[in-house]
Amino acid sequence: MNVGRLLRTVRYLSVNQISQRIVKRGRRMLAARFVKVWEPRLRAYALQLPEPDYALEAVHRISHHVRLLQQPHEKHLHDFRNFRFHFLNREVVFAEGKVDWNVDLAEGTNPLWKLNLYYVGYLVPMLVGGNAEDLQFAGALIEDMETANPFSNPAVFRDCWNPYAVSHRIVNLISAASLFRAAGGSLAGAAAKTLSDHIRLCVAVLLDNLEYELQFNHLLKNFTALSVYAASVGGVTPAFDWLEAELVKSLEQNILADGCHSELSPMYHALALLDLRILRDAKIWSPSCAALIESTISSMERALSILSHPDGDVALFNDAWLGEAPPASALVPASALPGLHALTDAGYIRLEGTREALIFDCGACGPDLNPGHAHADFLSVEASVDGKRLLVDYGTPTYSAGALRDLCRSASSHNGPALAKAEPIEFWLSFRVGRRGYARPLRTVGLDGFMPLWCAGVQNGYSHLGVTVKRYLGMVPGRCFAIVDVWQGTARDDEVTYLRIPENWLVSRLESANELRLIDGPSKVRLVCSSGTIDSVQNDCWYPEFNLSAPVCLITVRPTISGDLRYLALLFLYDQGELEQMSFESLARALARNE
C-alpha cells in the first residue's frame, strides 16, 4: 500500500465518514457471523412495517418518473423474459431459464453491470402492461434473488444487498406494481405478496445501512427510496420520522446554490433532478421542505439547460455517459440560451451564439469529501456547431479499476491544456483521489475587446511541478470561436492541448500544415492554429455510452514560445466572411497577467 497516497486521500474525509465506514464494516461482519440471530430479527421487523398501497395517487405520480428512467429497457423486454439481460451495452445470457446472480463478469470491485441486474429496473416496463404472467415472472425472480444471496455471506452487501442497489429496488418495485395495477392487473396473488414482502425487507436493510460513509448521490438515493416507501404507506411512519431533517441536509450537500449537482457530473445531475421530482410528488413534506424541494428543482432545471448541448443531451464532464439518464430534452424544455451563462459555484460557463454553443469547465473536480466521479477535465471545453457536437469528451467506458479507467479520468482524455507527462489529479483504483488541483474562473482584467463573448479560467493541478495553466474562450456569434491556452512557470517539453472531433465530421488538412477542414454535410468549419503547431492528427475513440466506443479524430497541438510566454491559439471559423486580424499574442499576454 502507498501510505503517502492513502494519507493524501483520507485527509479530506470527515470524521463521520471515516467512523461510519468502520462501523458499517464491523456491523456487516457481525451480521454474517451471528446471522441466525440477526436475520430473524431483521425479517420480523420488516413484516411489522406497513404494506405498500399501490393505489395511492402519490405513488402513481412517482411511477411515471420511474417509468421515464427505465424506458430504455423496453426494447429488450422479450429478451429479459428469456433470461437474456442487456445493461450498459453488454448482453449476458443465462442458461436453463435461471439467473446466475453471482456471475463473474470480471468487473473487479465495482460490478456495475451486476448492480443493474439487482436494481430490477427492467421490471418497470415489463409490468406496465398488467399481464399476470409478467407478475409471476417478477415474483419468481425476486424469490430466486433472495435465495441466492443469503445474509450469511458478507459479499452480498457489495451487490444484492448493497444499500444503493436496495434503494433502486424499492423505487422500482413500488413503481412497477403501481403501473401494473393502473393497467388493470390484479395484485391479489402470491407473486404480489412476494414483492410487498421484499420491499419491506429492503426498507429494513436500508434503514440499517444508510450510506453516511459515502454521502452525496448515494445517500440522496437512500432517502429517495425511503420517501417513496413512505408515500406508499400514506406518509412518514414513526420508524423514520427523522427523514425530513436528514433530507434537507442531503439536499444542501448535493445541490449547490447555483442549482448544479455538487459532484459536477451532468449525467448524475439529470438523475438527481429525477430524484427531486420523485421527492416532490411523494407529498409527505412540511410546507417549508416542500418549498425547498420545489425551488431546488427550478434551479436544477436551469443548470441542466446550461450543461446540455443543442442536440438535447448533456455534456460528458466527469463520470458521465449518454443513455443512463433520460435525455436532457426529456427533462427540461429545449430553448436557446444566447450569451454567457455561468454556474458560479460549480465553475461551468456556457457561451452560446446563433450557430454555436460552448460548455467550459473551470471549476473543481468535485466535492473534497467525495470526488469519486471526478476526471482531470480542468479547463476542458465541449462545443457544438449547427446543432452537432464538434468537440467531445472521451466519456466514461468503465468503473472497473485498471488501465481504461485510469485513461478515461486522465487529462489526456479531455479537451483541455495539459502536460503530457503529468497529471493534475492523483487518481487511484476506481474512485479514489489523493492529491488534487483546482480550477476557477479568472479575473478578467485586460481581456475586453478581443471577442464579444468570452470567458477565462485557470487551474493549479500542476503547481507541484511549478506550472500554472490558463485558458481563454472567445466567440463572435455566428462566425467563429477561439481557444487560447497559456502555460506559465517552469518550462517543460510536454505542454500540449488535446481536441477530440467525432466521426460525423470529416477532418482533412489544408495546404497549410496548421489548418484543418471539418465537414459534416452542409456544415463546414476551418480550424486554424494561429499560434502553436498542430503536432498530430490521428484516429482515436471516445465513449458516448458506457462500454461503447466510437471513432474520433484526436488532434494534438503544441504551444509556441515567445520570450517568456508559452501559448497557443486555435480559431474555429464557420462563416465565409473575413474577420479582422486579431493579435493572439496580445491576448495571451493579457491572459498571463490575470490572477
Buried (B, 14 or more C-beta within 10 A) or exposed (E): EEEEBEEBBEEBBBEEBEEBBEEBEEBBEEBBEEBEEBBEEBBEBBEEBBBBBBEBEBBBBBBBBBBBBBBBBEEBBEBBBEBEBBBBBBEBEBEEEEBEBEEEEEBBEBBBBBBBBBBBBBBBBBBBBBBEEBBBBBBEBBBEBBEBBEBBBBEBBBBBBBBBBBBBBBBBBBBBBBBBBBEEBEBEEEBBEBBBBBBBBBBBBBBBBBBBBBBBBBBBBBBBBBBBBBBBBBEBBEBBEEBBEBBBEBBEBBBBEBBBBBBBBBBBBBBBBBBBBBBBBBBBBEEEBBEBBEEBBEBBBBBBBBBBBBBBBBBBBBBBBBBBBBBBBBBBEEEEBEEBBBBEBBBBBBBBBEBBBBBBBBBBBBBBBBBBBBBBBBBBBBBBBBEBBBBBBBBBBBBBBEEBBBEBBBBBBBBBBBBBEBBBBBBBBBBBBBBBBBBBBBEBEBBEEBBBBBBBBBBBBBBEBEBBBBBBBBBBBEBBBBBBBBBBEEEBEEBBBBBBBBBBBEBEEEEEEBBBBBBBEEBBBBBBBBBBBBEEBEEBBBBBBBBBBBEBBBBBBBBBEEEEBBBBBBBBBBBEEEEEEBEBBEBBBBBBEBE
